[in-house]
């Protein structure tokens, strides 16, 4: 439960049709096995106490009594387990039979949720037996105790209120307005679906899409437990297709026809944070809901789910290629609009031979092509300085030639020498003044050349640099349009590689691959033996860590302690815990102290869900303090 993580499971027991005593034993075994793995919520299939395929036996009093007795037997046998259970069974109320989900745990039956939509088409003939469930909750008597009964019933954890459970049953998901939509707007973050979905050709993918999309639409975790082996195969077959999806992401899924137990951790605090962020999410809009509280001991949930080291980048190669092309065209279309709107005759770019300026140039070329403008209108300026190495210089030249742009070289050495003399700064003192004077001189050149040519200065700085403030104020910090402003450094690398892999021009591809192999550096300090000595990641830390921190801080508002926990799991074996903690502290220090630079950045296109534009996604006072965040990190004095 710590940090909002709850281990949940969808369990499909092997059953025998109409044998409640056998079925309860199988169900108990599944619950116990799940509890041994730390599961706090177990969802079982629709009508699993009796079997979904009982047919007219549902009208037999003996079967209904056996189901109720088996329910109470399970409640007694599981009362010492720290787990709550939702299972399907038939239950009679006021001479009407209902298909219900019974929610129980810690020795108590907390509620019963009837199925709302009763299918009676194709192979389904549930209306022969079952009555449509009532939405309004009322009290019924079950084994001598008063129990709430109705669809508008939620169960909320006292210790973790974000863990609030709602239930819909099988067909309820397949209708145009699933009950879970109302459950979620009433506060449910977890939707359970005890189901018995008949398996036919091609149904698997459709079922999967339904679960994923409903989890995404409701911003919830959706636990789908499906009937499987043991159900009658007189006319149909059941596959036990269990799924657990979180806000549209499939976290865990069983193999069909295996009765596998499907277990993972859901993050209810993440879901709550996402709902807070979306001001169109209608939380609390549904009335007439009864909320029943339950207790769970507070403990740390062992994590088994994976967290990508590069959350901005899809792990699947096909999706990654599609994403790269999409981002590339978004950047180019943004620049195209700005060029046409301002009637610019040229675009001016400072070419360093590094990753960021390479991507900016590639985007500018695409924008010119889309606008029907000649590439020679792109003016790539190399500006050798004190730290320029031959490798980056030659890469800049070769890239410009391969792309057919206009190249120009303007050395900044004499201008910076004069400037340092003017402000009485020793050239041998390689401090921040020494470095920034070069960056500002380059920006002055770019701006003035843009004026000469009726052009626009295309910015090269990326999202990661903006987050860390790794830019010289009014130097490379400034441009007339920043095409990389919402592209993190880890993604910049993949975009450049994507162009190298797909451009079909060997000369261009070769230089792009060499750029990718070059250490990231501002090249503001003199090289040693012709090699780069100033490596950015030695100063600010690994960009893969900072991008990871940035994603979870910005996208979900996670606390430093939670981000640290996720990073330890994601980068296990790559970085020591002390190293992760060190750079996480630096991330927060720099993020807060450098907001003043972000408050006045140029326009630039948003391409992903995380962006730092002061006009769009991120509004933060420049003098906000980071003490709360840093104090939380200081409390993590020893590894968990």
ZAMARGU-4260 file (C-alpha; in steps of 0.2 Angstrom, whole numbers, plus 5000, padded with zeros to 4 digits):
<rodrens>
0) 5000/5000/5000 | 5015/5012/5002 | 5016/5025/4988 | 4998/5019/4982 | 5003/5002/4976
5) 4991/4988/4979 | 4994/4970/4973 | 4978/4963/4965 | 4974/4947/4956 | 4962/4939/4944
10) 4960/4920/4948 | 4951/4907/4937 | 4948/4891/4948 | 4945/4875/4940 | 4927/4870/4944
15) 4913/4857/4942 | 4896/4862/4936 | 4884/4863/4950 | 4896/4856/4963 | 4897/4871/4975
20) 4907/4861/4988 | 4921/4856/4976 | 4921/4874/4968 | 4923/4882/4985 | 4938/4872/4989
25) 4946/4877/4972 | 4941/4895/4976 | 4949/4894/4993 | 4965/4887/4986 | 4966/4901/4974
30) 4963/4914/4987 | 4976/4907/4998 | 4989/4906/4985 | 4986/4924/4980 | 4987/4930/4998
35) 5003/4921/5000 | 5010/4932/4985 | 5004/4948/4994 | 4988/4950/4984 | 4975/4961/4993
40) 4961/4960/4981 | 4956/4944/4972 | 4943/4944/4958 | 4935/4928/4953 | 4923/4924/4938
45) 4905/4926/4936 | 4894/4913/4945 | 4910/4903/4949 | 4902/4896/4965 | 4890/4886/4954
50) 4897/4887/4937 | 4890/4899/4924 | 4883/4885/4913 | 4871/4877/4925 | 4856/4881/4914
55) 4839/4877/4922 | 4848/4871/4938 | 4848/4889/4943 | 4830/4887/4947 | 4833/4873/4959
60) 4833/4878/4977 | 4846/4865/4982 | 4859/4874/4970 | 4855/4891/4977 | 4856/4885/4995
65) 4873/4877/4991 | 4879/4893/4984 | 4874/4903/4999 | 4881/4890/5011 | 4898/4890/5001
70) 4899/4909/5002 | 4897/4909/5021 | 4910/4894/5022 | 4922/4905/5012 | 4920/4920/5022
75) 4924/4910/5038 | 4939/4901/5030 | 4947/4918/5024 | 4944/4929/5039 | 4962/4928/5045
80) 4969/4932/5028 | 4973/4950/5024 | 4964/4949/5007 | 4947/4955/5000 | 4937/4944/4988
85) 4924/4948/4974 | 4916/4932/4967 | 4901/4928/4956 | 4886/4918/4962 | 4867/4917/4960
90) 4857/4924/4974 | 4838/4925/4977 | 4830/4941/4984 | 4811/4943/4986 | 4808/4928/4975
95) 4819/4935/4961 | 4835/4928/4955 | 4850/4939/4953 | 4868/4936/4945 | 4878/4945/4959
100) 4896/4949/4964 | 4899/4946/4982 | 4912/4956/4991 | 4919/4950/5007 | 4935/4949/5018
105) 4941/4948/5036 | 4926/4937/5040 | 4913/4949/5034 | 4901/4950/5019 | 4902/4969/5014
110) 4890/4970/5000 | 4882/4962/4985 | 4882/4969/4967 | 4869/4963/4955 | 4872/4962/4936
115) 4863/4976/4928 | 4863/4970/4909 | 4856/4953/4907 | 4860/4947/4889 | 4847/4936/4880
120) 4854/4934/4862 | 4865/4921/4852 | 4871/4909/4865 | 4866/4919/4880 | 4849/4916/4888
125) 4852/4923/4905 | 4835/4932/4906 | 4827/4914/4907 | 4834/4914/4925 | 4840/4931/4931
130) 4832/4948/4934 | 4840/4965/4930 | 4849/4972/4945 | 4843/4987/4955 | 4854/5002/4955
135) 4848/5010/4971 | 4856/5001/4986 | 4845/4993/4998 | 4848/4982/5013 | 4844/4963/5012
140) 4847/4949/5025 | 4860/4936/5021 | 4863/4923/5034 | 4855/4934/5047 | 4865/4949/5044
145) 4860/4965/5035 | 4870/4967/5019 | 4869/4982/5006 | 4863/4976/4989 | 4863/4986/4973
150) 4874/4992/4958 | 4878/5009/4966 | 4889/5002/4979 | 4907/5006/4982 | 4920/4999/4994
155) 4934/5011/5001 | 4949/5007/5010 | 4950/5017/5027 | 4969/5017/5027 | 4971/5022/5008
160) 4955/5031/5002 | 4962/5031/4984 | 4959/5013/4984 | 4940/5013/4981 | 4932/4998/4972
165) 4917/4996/4961 | 4910/4981/4952 | 4901/4977/4935 | 4898/4960/4929 | 4902/4953/4912
170) 4889/4960/4899 | 4889/4976/4909 | 4906/4980/4901 | 4899/4977/4883 | 4885/4989/4883
175) 4885/5007/4877 | 4885/5015/4894 | 4894/5003/4906 | 4890/5005/4925 | 4909/5007/4928
180) 4908/5024/4920 | 4896/5030/4934 | 4906/5020/4947 | 4922/5029/4942 | 4914/5046/4942
185) 4907/5042/4960 | 4925/5039/4966 | 4930/5021/4961 | 4948/5019/4956 | 4947/5000/4954
190) 4934/4992/4943 | 4931/4973/4946 | 4923/4962/4933 | 4918/4944/4937 | 4915/4938/4919
195) 4910/4922/4909 | 4915/4927/4892 | 4912/4914/4879 | 4927/4911/4868 | 4925/4912/4849
200) 4936/4916/4835 | 4943/4934/4835 | 4934/4938/4851 | 4950/4939/4862 | 4957/4955/4854
205) 4940/4963/4855 | 4938/4959/4873 | 4956/4965/4877 | 4952/4982/4868 | 4936/4984/4878
210) 4945/4982/4895 | 4959/4993/4890 | 4948/5007/4883 | 4936/5006/4898 | 4951/5007/4910
215) 4957/5022/4900 | 4940/5031/4899 | 4937/5029/4917 | 4955/5032/4922 | 4955/5017/4933
220) 4962/5000/4936 | 4951/4987/4928 | 4952/4969/4934 | 4944/4956/4923 | 4942/4938/4929
225) 4935/4926/4916 | 4927/4909/4917 | 4938/4895/4911 | 4941/4876/4913 | 4927/4866/4921
230) 4912/4875/4913 | 4901/4865/4902 | 4907/4863/4884 | 4890/4857/4878 | 4888/4872/4866
235) 4902/4884/4870 | 4920/4885/4877 | 4927/4897/4890 | 4946/4902/4890 | 4949/4910/4907
240) 4956/4926/4898 | 4961/4936/4914 | 4967/4954/4912 | 4972/4969/4923 | 4973/4986/4914
245) 4978/5002/4922 | 4972/5018/4913 | 4973/5009/4896 | 4989/5000/4899 | 4988/4981/4900
250) 4999/4977/4916 | 4995/4958/4916 | 4986/4946/4905 | 4984/4927/4906 | 4986/4915/4893
255) 4970/4908/4887 | 4965/4890/4891 | 4977/4889/4906 | 4968/4895/4921 | 4983/4905/4926
260) 4983/4916/4941 | 4985/4934/4935 | 4994/4945/4948 | 5001/4963/4947 | 5002/4979/4957
265) 4991/4994/4952 | 4995/5012/4957 | 4979/5020/4964 | 4989/5036/4969 | 4994/5038/4951
270) 4976/5036/4945 | 4970/5049/4958 | 4984/5061/4952 | 4979/5059/4934 | 4961/5063/4938
275) 4966/5078/4948 | 4976/5084/4932 | 4961/5082/4921 | 4949/5095/4925 | 4936/5088/4914
280) 4935/5072/4924 | 4918/5072/4933 | 4923/5066/4950 | 4909/5065/4962 | 4896/5069/4949
285) 4885/5053/4952 | 4874/5053/4967 | 4865/5040/4977 | 4880/5029/4980 | 4883/5020/4996
290) 4901/5019/5001 | 4907/5005/5013 | 4923/5006/5021 | 4935/4992/5024 | 4952/4990/5033
295) 4969/4984/5027 | 4985/4984/5037 | 4997/4996/5030 | 5013/4988/5023 | 5025/4990/5009
300) 5019/4981/4993 | 5033/4971/4984 | 5034/4977/4966 | 5035/4965/4952 | 5029/4976/4938
305) 5042/4984/4927 | 5045/5003/4925 | 5053/5008/4908 | 5070/5016/4910 | 5065/5028/4896
310) 5047/5032/4899 | 5047/5044/4884 | 5051/5030/4872 | 5041/5015/4867 | 5050/4999/4870
315) 5042/4991/4855 | 5052/4994/4839 | 5037/4996/4828 | 5029/5008/4839 | 5045/5017/4842
320) 5047/5020/4824 | 5029/5026/4822 | 5031/5038/4837 | 5048/5045/4830 | 5039/5049/4813
325) 5024/5057/4822 | 5035/5068/4833 | 5046/5073/4819 | 5032/5079/4808 | 5024/5088/4823
330) 5040/5098/4825 | 5042/5101/4807 | 5023/5107/4805 | 5026/5119/4820 | 5041/5127/4812
335) 5032/5127/4794 | 5018/5137/4801 | 5030/5150/4810 | 5040/5152/4794 | 5025/5155/4783
340) 5017/5166/4795 | 5032/5178/4797 | 5036/5177/4779 | 5054/5172/4783 | 5065/5170/4768
345) 5078/5159/4778 | 5080/5149/4794 | 5096/5152/4804 | 5104/5137/4814 | 5119/5136/4825
350) 5127/5120/4820 | 5138/5112/4833 | 5139/5094/4827 | 5130/5089/4843 | 5114/5080/4845
355) 5102/5094/4848 | 5107/5105/4834 | 5107/5090/4822 | 5089/5086/4826 | 5085/5105/4824
360) 5093/5105/4807 | 5084/5089/4802 | 5067/5096/4807 | 5071/5112/4798 | 5075/5103/4782
365) 5058/5094/4784 | 5049/5110/4787 | 5056/5118/4772 | 5052/5103/4761 | 5034/5103/4767
370) 5033/5122/4764 | 5040/5120/4746 | 5055/5131/4751 | 5072/5128/4744 | 5084/5120/4756
375) 5098/5133/4752 | 5087/5145/4762 | 5093/5136/4778 | 5108/5144/4784 | 5119/5133/4795
380) 5132/5143/4804 | 5147/5134/4812 | 5155/5145/4826 | 5171/5137/4831 | 5177/5143/4849
385) 5189/5138/4863 | 5182/5121/4865 | 5177/5116/4847 | 5184/5099/4842 | 5188/5094/4825
390) 5176/5079/4826 | 5161/5090/4829 | 5166/5103/4817 | 5168/5091/4803 | 5152/5083/4807
395) 5143/5099/4806 | 5150/5103/4789 | 5147/5086/4782 | 5129/5086/4788 | 5126/5103/4780
400) 5133/5097/4764 | 5123/5081/4764 | 5107/5090/4767 | 5110/5103/4754 | 5109/5119/4765
405) 5119/5134/4765 | 5135/5133/4776 | 5144/5148/4784 | 5158/5148/4796 | 5161/5162/4809
410) 5174/5160/4822 | 5169/5168/4839 | 5187/5167/4846 | 5192/5185/4842 | 5176/5192/4847
415) 5176/5183/4864 | 5194/5188/4867 | 5190/5206/4865 | 5174/5204/4876 | 5184/5196/4890
420) 5197/5210/4889 | 5183/5223/4889 | 5176/5216/4905 | 5193/5213/4912 | 5192/5194/4914
425) 5207/5183/4913 | 5206/5171/4898 | 5215/5158/4908 | 5201/5158/4921 | 5189/5145/4914
430) 5174/5149/4925 | 5156/5152/4921 | 5159/5169/4914 | 5172/5161/4902 | 5159/5148/4896
435) 5144/5159/4895 | 5152/5173/4885 | 5155/5160/4871 | 5137/5155/4871 | 5130/5173/4871
440) 5142/5178/4857 | 5135/5164/4847 | 5117/5169/4850 | 5122/5187/4845 | 5129/5181/4829
445) 5114/5170/4825 | 5101/5184/4829 | 5111/5197/4818 | 5113/5185/4803 | 5094/5182/4804
450) 5091/5200/4803 | 5103/5201/4788 | 5094/5187/4779 | 5076/5191/4783 | 5076/5174/4793
455) 5071/5166/4809 | 5083/5158/4822 | 5079/5140/4825 | 5082/5135/4843 | 5091/5119/4847
460) 5089/5117/4866 | 5079/5102/4872 | 5066/5098/4886 | 5079/5090/4898 | 5090/5105/4897
465) 5075/5116/4901 | 5071/5106/4916 | 5089/5107/4923 | 5092/5125/4917 | 5107/5118/4907
470) 5107/5133/4895 | 5115/5150/4896 | 5103/5164/4899 | 5100/5174/4884 | 5113/5163/4875
475) 5108/5146/4869 | 5093/5148/4880 | 5086/5161/4867 | 5079/5159/4849 | 5065/5164/4838
480) 5057/5146/4838 | 5063/5131/4848 | 5058/5115/4839 | 5066/5104/4852 | 5058/5112/4867
485) 5047/5097/4872 | 5058/5083/4866 | 5068/5076/4881 | 5087/5071/4878 | 5084/5052/4878
490) 5071/5055/4864 | 5082/5067/4854 | 5094/5052/4852 | 5081/5041/4845 | 5074/5054/4833
495) 5091/5056/4826 | 5094/5037/4825 | 5077/5036/4816 | 5082/5048/4802 | 5099/5039/4801
500) 5091/5022/4799 | 5077/5028/4786 | 5085/5042/4776 | 5092/5031/4763 | 5107/5042/4760
505) 5124/5034/4766 | 5133/5050/4767 | 5120/5058/4779 | 5118/5042/4788 | 5136/5040/4792
510) 5138/5057/4799 | 5122/5055/4810 | 5129/5039/4817 | 5145/5048/4822 | 5135/5062/4830
515) 5126/5048/4840 | 5143/5041/4846 | 5149/5058/4851 | 5149/5063/4870 | 5136/5076/4874
520) 5145/5092/4878 | 5143/5111/4876 | 5162/5112/4871 | 5165/5128/4880 | 5182/5122/4888
525) 5198/5119/4878 | 5200/5101/4872 | 5214/5090/4877 | 5224/5081/4863 | 5209/5086/4852
530) 5196/5076/4863 | 5181/5083/4872 | 5185/5086/4890 | 5168/5094/4896 | 5155/5081/4896
535) 5138/5087/4901 | 5133/5071/4910 | 5148/5072/4922 | 5141/5089/4928 | 5122/5087/4929
540) 5121/5068/4929 | 5115/5055/4917 | 5101/5061/4906 | 5092/5044/4907 | 5090/5047/4925
545) 5084/5065/4924 | 5072/5061/4910 | 5065/5047/4921 | 5063/5059/4936 | 5055/5072/4925
550) 5042/5061/4918 | 5036/5055/4934 | 5036/5072/4943 | 5028/5081/4929 | 5016/5068/4922
555) 5009/5061/4938 | 5015/5073/4952 | 5024/5059/4961 | 5033/5062/4977 | 5052/5062/4977
560) 5052/5046/4988 | 5040/5037/4976 | 5051/5042/4961 | 5066/5036/4970 | 5058/5019/4973
565) 5053/5017/4955 | 5070/5022/4949 | 5078/5010/4960 | 5068/4996/4952 | 5070/5003/4934
570) 5089/5005/4935 | 5093/4990/4946 | 5110/4984/4941 | 5114/5000/4932 | 5116/5013/4946
575) 5119/5011/4964 | 5105/5018/4976 | 5117/5031/4982 | 5120/5037/4964 | 5101/5038/4960
580) 5098/5048/4976 | 5112/5060/4973 | 5106/5064/4955 | 5088/5065/4961 | 5093/5078/4974
585) 5102/5088/4960 | 5087/5086/4949 | 5076/5095/4961 | 5088/5108/4966 | 5091/5113/4948
590) 5073/5111/4943 | 5067/5124/4956 | 5082/5136/4955 | 5081/5137/4936 | 5063/5141/4933
595) 5067/5159/4929 | 5074/5153/4913 | 5059/5143/4908 | 5048/5158/4912 | 5053/5167/4896
600) 5058/5153/4884 | 5053/5155/4865 | 5038/5147/4857 | 5040/5129/4852 | 5028/5114/4848
605) 5022/5103/4861 | 5024/5085/4855 | 5021/5074/4871 | 5012/5074/4887 | 5026/5082/4897
610) 5031/5100/4892 | 5038/5115/4901 | 5031/5130/4891 | 5026/5144/4903 | 5011/5147/4891
615) 5005/5130/4891 | 5008/5115/4903 | 5019/5122/4917 | 5016/5138/4927 | 5027/5140/4942
620) 5034/5155/4951 | 5052/5158/4948 | 5055/5160/4966 | 5047/5144/4973 | 5058/5134/4985
625) 5062/5116/4984 | 5063/5113/5003 | 5049/5101/5005 | 5055/5090/4991 | 5073/5090/4997
630) 5068/5087/5015 | 5059/5071/5009 | 5074/5065/5000 | 5085/5069/5015 | 5074/5057/5026
635) 5079/5043/5014 | 5095/5042/5023 | 5096/5023/5021 | 5090/5011/5008 | 5073/5004/5010
</rodrens>
